[in-house]
Amino acid sequence: MIKAFPLTRLLDRSAAVFLVLLGAFAIAIPALNLLTPDDAALHVSTYLVALFGKYVCYAMLALSIDLIWGYAGILSLGHGAFFALGGYAMGMYLMRQIGARGVYANPILPDFMVFLNWPELPVYWYGFNYFVYAALMVVLVPGLLAFVFGWFAFRSRVTGVYLSIITQAMTFALMLGFFRNNFGFGGNNGLTDFKDILGFNVQAEGTRNALLFISCVALAVSFLICRAIVSSKFGKVLIAIRDAEARTRFLGYRVEAYKLFVFTLSACMAGVAGALYVPQVGIINPSEFAPGNSIEAVIWVAVGGRGTLTGAVLGAFVVNYAKTFFTSGVLAPYWLFMLGSLFVAVTLLLPRGIVGTYEFWRAGRHERSAAALSAAAEDGVQVEATPPARQAAE
């Protein structure tokens, strides 16, 4: 369904600049952390390495939402559920790696199971002592849930606000379930006190820098996958579904199949983001399922620019940096009001988001330059075009 594209066709100037900046970020931050003295002006602390790694994971989540919302018109207010499921799958692996080093020194049962008097390890925990199995579950569990959910929702032609409400109800139901101690996922405390990942200490500077680098690579791969989709005929059909679903269906396209595929892929991307997030923050608990988290992720996309990919990444970084900055001072109690005000301001003043507004302005400037050149040519006036104007005129 999706044709292979040469890399040069996938990467326009903005995409190439984004990947270059991401690569420089992935190299520079670990280098400034590991190779510079602690008292140097350019030194990046280990705390900032972990913080930036968290931002990168959030950017992957925002990218997955932009793929379905910006290009297919599917507004999911429950994508935090897929993010959290991927995180729990990785957390279960990390808990199995603790072994006898836990508080109760039980080589099989995690500490919370010993505390709650679980007689044996539940069946669904089997296999999580192997990284390959855990990595498979990181993708399979969110993808399977999204596939089943999308199968029923899209076949029933649930769209718009009704679909958004259902996705929000889904993540709320999962949150309530994971809060229960008898679910076997740590209850309200969740999973924490991780020791190792693939034999490396998760608290070590080298491990944190490696996780940041891997997260950046995963973000770059996710970005290229999204670019391949939206640049293909498949992506054009998604845009048609977004703009005129009934007309697209009338033309003979199986709208439900297109929406189901992209929704499932987006959930898998969110699951990978959650899996990379957990070892960097050191905990996963049911609060990650909170509907407010999913709504906040949608705001990241709206701020950066819906339907731009790079805008989703930028929005995730900008909003979360603002959150880190404002929640550490006297304005902390008012952060949610500030976030809501930011969303309203962007909706009224920059409805296309930061990147979307810039691209619209640049395209309009090129069109005006091309129109001026065309008018001058009709009047017999020779005008030397600037390179962008000349390119637009051609």
SELOKE-785814 format. One record per residue (C-alpha): x, y, z; residue number from 0. Coordinates in nm, 3 decimals. Layout:
N
+---------+---------+---------+-----+
|      xx |      yy |      zz |   k |
+---------+---------+---------+-----+
|       X |       Y |       Z | NUM |
...
+---------+---------+---------+-----+
end
This chain:
394
+---------+---------+---------+-----+
|      xx |      yy |      zz |   k |
+---------+---------+---------+-----+
|   0.000 |   0.000 |   0.000 |   0 |
|   0.292 |   0.233 |   0.067 |   1 |
|   0.550 |   0.265 |  -0.208 |   2 |
|   0.919 |   0.294 |  -0.128 |   3 |
|   1.054 |   0.645 |  -0.174 |   4 |
|   1.414 |   0.754 |  -0.221 |   5 |
|   1.547 |   0.934 |   0.083 |   6 |
|   1.583 |   1.258 |  -0.115 |   7 |
|   1.209 |   1.258 |  -0.185 |   8 |
|   1.125 |   1.197 |   0.178 |   9 |
|   1.338 |   1.481 |   0.310 |  10 |
|   1.251 |   1.836 |   0.215 |  11 |
|   1.458 |   2.120 |   0.354 |  12 |
|   1.273 |   2.145 |   0.685 |  13 |
|   1.286 |   1.767 |   0.740 |  14 |
|   1.658 |   1.755 |   0.663 |  15 |
|   1.725 |   2.044 |   0.901 |  16 |
|   1.524 |   1.868 |   1.171 |  17 |
|   1.722 |   1.545 |   1.138 |  18 |
|   2.053 |   1.732 |   1.140 |  19 |
|   1.956 |   1.922 |   1.454 |  20 |
|   1.833 |   1.603 |   1.620 |  21 |
|   2.158 |   1.424 |   1.536 |  22 |
|   2.364 |   1.713 |   1.672 |  23 |
|   2.152 |   1.711 |   1.989 |  24 |
|   2.195 |   1.335 |   2.033 |  25 |
|   2.574 |   1.368 |   2.010 |  26 |
|   2.633 |   1.701 |   2.182 |  27 |
|   2.438 |   1.641 |   2.505 |  28 |
|   2.612 |   1.312 |   2.599 |  29 |
|   2.949 |   1.459 |   2.500 |  30 |
|   2.898 |   1.767 |   2.718 |  31 |
|   2.792 |   1.543 |   3.006 |  32 |
|   3.070 |   1.285 |   2.987 |  33 |
|   3.366 |   1.481 |   2.848 |  34 |
|   3.347 |   1.814 |   3.031 |  35 |
|   3.432 |   1.884 |   3.397 |  36 |
|   3.142 |   1.929 |   3.637 |  37 |
|   3.234 |   2.294 |   3.697 |  38 |
|   3.271 |   2.381 |   3.327 |  39 |
|   3.036 |   2.638 |   3.177 |  40 |
|   2.924 |   2.400 |   2.901 |  41 |
|   2.879 |   2.098 |   3.126 |  42 |
|   2.538 |   1.930 |   3.104 |  43 |
|   2.433 |   1.765 |   3.429 |  44 |
|   2.302 |   1.409 |   3.447 |  45 |
|   1.970 |   1.551 |   3.563 |  46 |
|   1.939 |   1.748 |   3.239 |  47 |
|   2.034 |   1.440 |   3.036 |  48 |
|   1.744 |   1.249 |   3.190 |  49 |
|   1.515 |   1.550 |   3.147 |  50 |
|   1.603 |   1.586 |   2.778 |  51 |
|   1.553 |   1.213 |   2.732 |  52 |
|   1.203 |   1.251 |   2.874 |  53 |
|   1.134 |   1.535 |   2.632 |  54 |
|   1.243 |   1.319 |   2.339 |  55 |
|   1.001 |   1.044 |   2.446 |  56 |
|   0.723 |   1.301 |   2.472 |  57 |
|   0.814 |   1.418 |   2.123 |  58 |
|   0.765 |   1.063 |   1.992 |  59 |
|   0.422 |   1.053 |   2.156 |  60 |
|   0.333 |   1.388 |   1.997 |  61 |
|   0.455 |   1.262 |   1.659 |  62 |
|   0.229 |   0.957 |   1.684 |  63 |
|  -0.070 |   1.180 |   1.760 |  64 |
|   0.012 |   1.416 |   1.474 |  65 |
|   0.016 |   1.123 |   1.232 |  66 |
|  -0.346 |   1.034 |   1.305 |  67 |
|  -0.484 |   1.378 |   1.392 |  68 |
|  -0.295 |   1.600 |   1.154 |  69 |
|  -0.321 |   1.372 |   0.849 |  70 |
|  -0.619 |   1.142 |   0.908 |  71 |
|  -0.841 |   1.364 |   1.121 |  72 |
|  -0.857 |   1.112 |   1.408 |  73 |
|  -0.850 |   1.309 |   1.732 |  74 |
|  -0.753 |   1.060 |   2.001 |  75 |
|  -0.781 |   1.178 |   2.361 |  76 |
|  -0.658 |   0.844 |   2.492 |  77 |
|  -0.318 |   0.800 |   2.333 |  78 |
|  -0.160 |   0.820 |   2.675 |  79 |
|  -0.298 |   0.468 |   2.730 |  80 |
|  -0.074 |   0.324 |   2.457 |  81 |
|   0.221 |   0.523 |   2.595 |  82 |
|   0.156 |   0.382 |   2.943 |  83 |
|   0.111 |   0.024 |   2.821 |  84 |
|   0.449 |   0.037 |   2.650 |  85 |
|   0.593 |   0.178 |   2.969 |  86 |
|   0.444 |  -0.099 |   3.181 |  87 |
|   0.583 |  -0.364 |   2.947 |  88 |
|   0.932 |  -0.218 |   2.991 |  89 |
|   0.873 |  -0.172 |   3.366 |  90 |
|   0.785 |  -0.540 |   3.403 |  91 |
|   1.113 |  -0.635 |   3.236 |  92 |
|   1.307 |  -0.400 |   3.463 |  93 |
|   1.131 |  -0.541 |   3.771 |  94 |
|   1.229 |  -0.896 |   3.674 |  95 |
|   1.592 |  -0.784 |   3.646 |  96 |
|   1.599 |  -0.685 |   4.014 |  97 |
|   1.584 |  -1.047 |   4.127 |  98 |
|   1.701 |  -1.108 |   4.482 |  99 |
|   1.828 |  -0.749 |   4.520 | 100 |
|   1.481 |  -0.628 |   4.619 | 101 |
|   1.376 |  -0.532 |   4.971 | 102 |
|   1.238 |  -0.880 |   5.038 | 103 |
|   1.518 |  -1.059 |   4.849 | 104 |
|   1.275 |  -1.279 |   4.658 | 105 |
|   1.441 |  -1.399 |   4.335 | 106 |
|   1.108 |  -1.447 |   4.152 | 107 |
|   0.839 |  -1.218 |   4.292 | 108 |
|   0.871 |  -0.837 |   4.277 | 109 |
|   0.862 |  -0.662 |   4.614 | 110 |
|   0.502 |  -0.544 |   4.582 | 111 |
|   0.384 |  -0.901 |   4.522 | 112 |
|   0.566 |  -1.025 |   4.830 | 113 |
|   0.413 |  -0.742 |   5.032 | 114 |
|   0.064 |  -0.830 |   4.906 | 115 |
|   0.117 |  -1.202 |   4.973 | 116 |
|   0.097 |  -1.320 |   4.615 | 117 |
|   0.165 |  -1.696 |   4.622 | 118 |
|   0.329 |  -1.711 |   4.279 | 119 |
|   0.417 |  -1.505 |   3.975 | 120 |
|   0.112 |  -1.443 |   3.749 | 121 |
|   0.118 |  -1.609 |   3.408 | 122 |
|   0.119 |  -1.277 |   3.223 | 123 |
|   0.451 |  -1.192 |   3.390 | 124 |
|   0.619 |  -1.496 |   3.233 | 125 |
|   0.876 |  -1.410 |   2.971 | 126 |
|   0.946 |  -1.060 |   3.095 | 127 |
|   1.285 |  -1.164 |   3.226 | 128 |
|   1.393 |  -1.167 |   2.859 | 129 |
|   1.450 |  -0.833 |   2.686 | 130 |
|   1.344 |  -0.959 |   2.342 | 131 |
|   1.008 |  -1.074 |   2.478 | 132 |
|   0.958 |  -0.744 |   2.662 | 133 |
|   1.047 |  -0.546 |   2.347 | 134 |
|   0.792 |  -0.749 |   2.154 | 135 |
|   0.524 |  -0.676 |   2.414 | 136 |
|   0.610 |  -0.304 |   2.403 | 137 |
|   0.487 |  -0.298 |   2.043 | 138 |
|   0.235 |  -0.584 |   2.045 | 139 |
|   0.021 |  -0.489 |   2.346 | 140 |
|  -0.053 |  -0.125 |   2.245 | 141 |
|  -0.085 |  -0.230 |   1.880 | 142 |
|  -0.329 |  -0.510 |   1.959 | 143 |
|  -0.544 |  -0.286 |   2.180 | 144 |
|  -0.549 |  -0.016 |   1.911 | 145 |
|  -0.636 |  -0.271 |   1.643 | 146 |
|  -0.929 |  -0.416 |   1.839 | 147 |
|  -1.053 |  -0.074 |   1.945 | 148 |
|  -1.019 |   0.069 |   1.595 | 149 |
|  -1.181 |  -0.236 |   1.435 | 150 |
|  -1.504 |  -0.177 |   1.624 | 151 |
|  -1.493 |   0.204 |   1.624 | 152 |
|  -1.410 |   0.258 |   1.258 | 153 |
|  -1.639 |  -0.015 |   1.129 | 154 |
|  -1.919 |   0.152 |   1.325 | 155 |
|  -1.814 |   0.480 |   1.161 | 156 |
|  -1.764 |   0.655 |   1.493 | 157 |
|  -1.596 |   0.986 |   1.416 | 158 |
|  -1.540 |   1.334 |   1.552 | 159 |
|  -1.612 |   1.419 |   1.911 | 160 |
|  -1.775 |   1.080 |   1.974 | 161 |
|  -1.451 |   0.898 |   1.890 | 162 |
|  -1.256 |   1.138 |   2.111 | 163 |
|  -1.488 |   1.070 |   2.404 | 164 |
|  -1.461 |   0.693 |   2.356 | 165 |
|  -1.081 |   0.703 |   2.351 | 166 |
|  -1.087 |   0.910 |   2.668 | 167 |
|  -1.318 |   0.660 |   2.832 | 168 |
|  -1.083 |   0.379 |   2.730 | 169 |
|  -0.779 |   0.531 |   2.899 | 170 |
|  -0.985 |   0.621 |   3.208 | 171 |
|  -1.106 |   0.262 |   3.239 | 172 |
|  -0.749 |   0.134 |   3.209 | 173 |
|  -0.636 |   0.378 |   3.476 | 174 |
|  -0.900 |   0.252 |   3.719 | 175 |
|  -0.802 |  -0.108 |   3.646 | 176 |
|  -0.429 |  -0.052 |   3.697 | 177 |
|  -0.497 |   0.123 |   4.028 | 178 |
|  -0.630 |  -0.207 |   4.166 | 179 |
|  -0.378 |  -0.418 |   4.358 | 180 |
|  -0.527 |  -0.744 |   4.231 | 181 |
|  -0.435 |  -0.654 |   3.872 | 182 |
|  -0.077 |  -0.748 |   3.948 | 183 |
|   0.089 |  -0.426 |   3.829 | 184 |
|   0.178 |  -0.261 |   4.158 | 185 |
|  -0.149 |  -0.078 |   4.223 | 186 |
|  -0.128 |   0.294 |   4.284 | 187 |
|   0.247 |   0.273 |   4.353 | 188 |
|   0.319 |   0.121 |   4.014 | 189 |
|   0.659 |  -0.022 |   3.925 | 190 |
|   0.981 |   0.140 |   4.047 | 191 |
|   1.320 |   0.082 |   4.213 | 192 |
|   1.474 |  -0.038 |   3.887 | 193 |
|   1.834 |  -0.159 |   3.896 | 194 |
|   1.959 |  -0.274 |   3.556 | 195 |
|   1.872 |  -0.272 |   3.189 | 196 |
|   2.056 |  -0.525 |   2.972 | 197 |
|   2.306 |  -0.560 |   3.255 | 198 |
|   2.381 |  -0.186 |   3.282 | 199 |
|   2.301 |   0.022 |   3.588 | 200 |
|   2.008 |   0.248 |   3.497 | 201 |
|   2.140 |   0.520 |   3.730 | 202 |
|   2.487 |   0.534 |   3.575 | 203 |
|   2.580 |   0.838 |   3.366 | 204 |
|   2.679 |   0.624 |   3.071 | 205 |
|   2.347 |   0.440 |   3.073 | 206 |
|   2.146 |   0.761 |   3.089 | 207 |
|   2.339 |   0.909 |   2.798 | 208 |
|   2.296 |   0.589 |   2.600 | 209 |
|   1.920 |   0.597 |   2.665 | 210 |
|   1.905 |   0.958 |   2.545 | 211 |
|   2.092 |   0.868 |   2.228 | 212 |
|   1.870 |   0.564 |   2.163 | 213 |
|   1.561 |   0.778 |   2.220 | 214 |
|   1.685 |   1.029 |   1.962 | 215 |
|   1.748 |   0.747 |   1.714 | 216 |
|   1.397 |   0.611 |   1.778 | 217 |
|   1.252 |   0.959 |   1.723 | 218 |
|   1.443 |   0.994 |   1.395 | 219 |
|   1.323 |   0.652 |   1.274 | 220 |
|   0.965 |   0.734 |   1.373 | 221 |
|   0.990 |   1.064 |   1.189 | 222 |
|   1.116 |   0.893 |   0.873 | 223 |
|   0.835 |   0.637 |   0.892 | 224 |
|   0.579 |   0.915 |   0.924 | 225 |
|   0.738 |   1.107 |   0.635 | 226 |
|   0.728 |   0.794 |   0.419 | 227 |
|   0.359 |   0.753 |   0.492 | 228 |
|   0.247 |   1.112 |   0.440 | 229 |
|   0.461 |   1.152 |   0.126 | 230 |
|   0.311 |   0.848 |  -0.044 | 231 |
|  -0.021 |   0.787 |  -0.216 | 232 |
|  -0.134 |   0.635 |   0.113 | 233 |
|  -0.074 |   0.969 |   0.282 | 234 |
|  -0.272 |   1.153 |   0.014 | 235 |
|  -0.566 |   0.922 |   0.083 | 236 |
|  -0.534 |   0.992 |   0.456 | 237 |
|  -0.554 |   1.365 |   0.388 | 238 |
|  -0.859 |   1.306 |   0.169 | 239 |
|  -1.019 |   1.112 |   0.454 | 240 |
|  -0.942 |   1.397 |   0.690 | 241 |
|  -1.092 |   1.662 |   0.462 | 242 |
|  -1.385 |   1.470 |   0.307 | 243 |
|  -1.435 |   1.121 |   0.449 | 244 |
|  -1.774 |   1.059 |   0.286 | 245 |
|  -1.647 |   1.162 |  -0.057 | 246 |
|  -1.337 |   0.944 |  -0.020 | 247 |
|  -1.554 |   0.646 |   0.068 | 248 |
|  -1.778 |   0.722 |  -0.232 | 249 |
|  -1.471 |   0.708 |  -0.460 | 250 |
|  -1.418 |   0.345 |  -0.359 | 251 |
|  -1.149 |   0.367 |  -0.093 | 252 |
|  -1.182 |   0.144 |   0.213 | 253 |
|  -1.168 |   0.426 |   0.464 | 254 |
|  -1.190 |   0.194 |   0.765 | 255 |
|  -0.881 |  -0.001 |   0.655 | 256 |
|  -0.674 |   0.315 |   0.611 | 257 |
|  -0.777 |   0.454 |   0.948 | 258 |
|  -0.723 |   0.122 |   1.123 | 259 |
|  -0.372 |   0.084 |   0.985 | 260 |
|  -0.253 |   0.433 |   1.075 | 261 |
|  -0.421 |   0.420 |   1.418 | 262 |
|  -0.251 |   0.089 |   1.502 | 263 |
|   0.088 |   0.214 |   1.379 | 264 |
|   0.048 |   0.530 |   1.585 | 265 |
|  -0.028 |   0.323 |   1.897 | 266 |
|   0.287 |   0.114 |   1.841 | 267 |
|   0.494 |   0.432 |   1.816 | 268 |
|   0.342 |   0.560 |   2.140 | 269 |
|   0.423 |   0.227 |   2.308 | 270 |
|   0.789 |   0.252 |   2.206 | 271 |
|   0.799 |   0.607 |   2.342 | 272 |
|   0.661 |   0.485 |   2.675 | 273 |
|   0.914 |   0.201 |   2.691 | 274 |
|   1.204 |   0.444 |   2.645 | 275 |
|   1.050 |   0.684 |   2.894 | 276 |
|   1.032 |   0.445 |   3.191 | 277 |
|   1.402 |   0.364 |   3.248 | 278 |
|   1.487 |   0.735 |   3.220 | 279 |
|   1.235 |   0.855 |   3.480 | 280 |
|   1.262 |   0.545 |   3.700 | 281 |
|   0.893 |   0.479 |   3.759 | 282 |
|   0.566 |   0.389 |   3.588 | 283 |
|   0.232 |   0.410 |   3.768 | 284 |
|  -0.138 |   0.435 |   3.676 | 285 |
|  -0.128 |   0.815 |   3.669 | 286 |
|   0.024 |   0.784 |   3.320 | 287 |
|  -0.319 |   0.665 |   3.204 | 288 |
|  -0.487 |   0.984 |   3.330 | 289 |
|  -0.698 |   1.141 |   3.052 | 290 |
|  -0.538 |   1.476 |   3.130 | 291 |
|  -0.203 |   1.345 |   3.005 | 292 |
|  -0.353 |   1.254 |   2.668 | 293 |
|  -0.520 |   1.593 |   2.638 | 294 |
|  -0.193 |   1.763 |   2.721 | 295 |
|  -0.019 |   1.567 |   2.444 | 296 |
|  -0.281 |   1.692 |   2.198 | 297 |
|  -0.201 |   2.047 |   2.311 | 298 |
|   0.167 |   1.986 |   2.225 | 299 |
|   0.066 |   1.901 |   1.869 | 300 |
|  -0.168 |   2.200 |   1.843 | 301 |
|   0.099 |   2.440 |   1.969 | 302 |
|   0.369 |   2.309 |   1.737 | 303 |
|   0.149 |   2.272 |   1.432 | 304 |
|  -0.096 |   2.001 |   1.340 | 305 |
|  -0.012 |   1.816 |   1.020 | 306 |
|   0.355 |   1.920 |   1.008 | 307 |
|   0.539 |   1.640 |   1.197 | 308 |
|   0.826 |   1.872 |   1.293 | 309 |
|   0.575 |   2.098 |   1.463 | 310 |
|   0.459 |   1.815 |   1.688 | 311 |
|   0.816 |   1.759 |   1.805 | 312 |
|   0.873 |   2.130 |   1.858 | 313 |
|   0.548 |   2.165 |   2.050 | 314 |
|   0.640 |   1.878 |   2.283 | 315 |
|   0.975 |   2.039 |   2.364 | 316 |
|   0.838 |   2.392 |   2.403 | 317 |
|   0.541 |   2.306 |   2.624 | 318 |
|   0.730 |   2.061 |   2.845 | 319 |
|   1.021 |   2.300 |   2.891 | 320 |
|   0.769 |   2.565 |   2.992 | 321 |
|   0.611 |   2.316 |   3.231 | 322 |
|   0.948 |   2.236 |   3.389 | 323 |
|   1.030 |   2.605 |   3.422 | 324 |
|   0.699 |   2.729 |   3.561 | 325 |
|   0.624 |   2.435 |   3.793 | 326 |
|   0.949 |   2.487 |   3.985 | 327 |
|   0.863 |   2.833 |   4.117 | 328 |
|   0.584 |   3.040 |   4.264 | 329 |
|   0.371 |   2.984 |   3.953 | 330 |
|   0.353 |   2.607 |   4.010 | 331 |
|  -0.008 |   2.603 |   4.138 | 332 |
|  -0.122 |   2.793 |   3.829 | 333 |
|   0.048 |   2.580 |   3.564 | 334 |
|  -0.273 |   2.418 |   3.437 | 335 |
|  -0.430 |   2.761 |   3.395 | 336 |
|  -0.125 |   2.876 |   3.202 | 337 |
|  -0.138 |   2.566 |   2.983 | 338 |
|  -0.504 |   2.627 |   2.906 | 339 |
|  -0.432 |   2.993 |   2.831 | 340 |
|  -0.152 |   2.888 |   2.597 | 341 |
|  -0.386 |   2.655 |   2.410 | 342 |
|  -0.652 |   2.926 |   2.376 | 343 |
|  -0.394 |   3.182 |   2.262 | 344 |
|  -0.253 |   2.947 |   1.999 | 345 |
|  -0.602 |   2.857 |   1.878 | 346 |
|  -0.698 |   3.224 |   1.837 | 347 |
|  -0.370 |   3.378 |   1.721 | 348 |
|  -0.184 |   3.086 |   1.559 | 349 |
|  -0.450 |   2.833 |   1.454 | 350 |
|  -0.194 |   2.648 |   1.241 | 351 |
|   0.056 |   2.627 |   1.526 | 352 |
|   0.412 |   2.757 |   1.526 | 353 |
|   0.550 |   2.555 |   1.235 | 354 |
|   0.224 |   2.557 |   1.041 | 355 |
|   0.202 |   2.937 |   1.061 | 356 |
|   0.562 |   2.975 |   0.947 | 357 |
|   0.510 |   2.742 |   0.650 | 358 |
|   0.189 |   2.924 |   0.554 | 359 |
|   0.367 |   3.259 |   0.571 | 360 |
|   0.661 |   3.132 |   0.365 | 361 |
|   0.432 |   2.980 |   0.101 | 362 |
|   0.233 |   3.305 |   0.080 | 363 |
|   0.552 |   3.506 |   0.037 | 364 |
|   0.664 |   3.284 |  -0.249 | 365 |
|   0.324 |   3.310 |  -0.415 | 366 |
|   0.331 |   3.689 |  -0.391 | 367 |
|   0.680 |   3.697 |  -0.539 | 368 |
|   0.576 |   3.470 |  -0.824 | 369 |
|   0.268 |   3.685 |  -0.892 | 370 |
|   0.481 |   3.999 |  -0.900 | 371 |
|   0.723 |   3.838 |  -1.146 | 372 |
|   0.438 |   3.724 |  -1.366 | 373 |
|   0.283 |   4.071 |  -1.370 | 374 |
|   0.617 |   4.231 |  -1.449 | 375 |
|   0.672 |   3.987 |  -1.735 | 376 |
|   0.333 |   4.072 |  -1.883 | 377 |
|   0.426 |   4.441 |  -1.872 | 378 |
|   0.758 |   4.371 |  -2.046 | 379 |
|   0.965 |   4.460 |  -1.740 | 380 |
|   1.277 |   4.255 |  -1.670 | 381 |
|   1.302 |   4.171 |  -1.299 | 382 |
|   1.582 |   3.967 |  -1.143 | 383 |
|   1.416 |   3.707 |  -0.921 | 384 |
|   1.557 |   3.596 |  -0.593 | 385 |
|   1.622 |   3.220 |  -0.577 | 386 |
|   1.304 |   3.138 |  -0.376 | 387 |
|   1.090 |   3.358 |  -0.599 | 388 |
|   1.243 |   3.212 |  -0.913 | 389 |
|   1.179 |   2.862 |  -0.786 | 390 |
|   0.817 |   2.946 |  -0.707 | 391 |
|   0.771 |   3.108 |  -1.048 | 392 |
|   0.896 |   2.797 |  -1.223 | 393 |
+---------+---------+---------+-----+
end
